């Protein structure tokens, strides 16, 4: 049996969007997820260890990819970084955000939603 796909969700402060995405895929077979933020005051700041752990990094906005590239450029060479283009307009577990993630993430991750 192969190991699960490791996905790191990244937003700014790791309080709304990325923890929601982590929760949405928590029970998806074949997927392990963590979340982090790019801001200095993030609940769980992005670290080199988290970047190295991930197979795929899903950023919510282009600014998140830029910050990742700036801080962890060499580590990103072997990682796929995807930008979802989801603005900071949602609360944690907002029903509209959950629907949007369930629509987009299977294709982005190349997995079937259960």
Helices and strands as residue ranges (DSSP letters): E 5-11, H 17-24, E 31-37, H 48-53, E 56-59, H 62-72, G 73-78, E 80-83, H 95-109
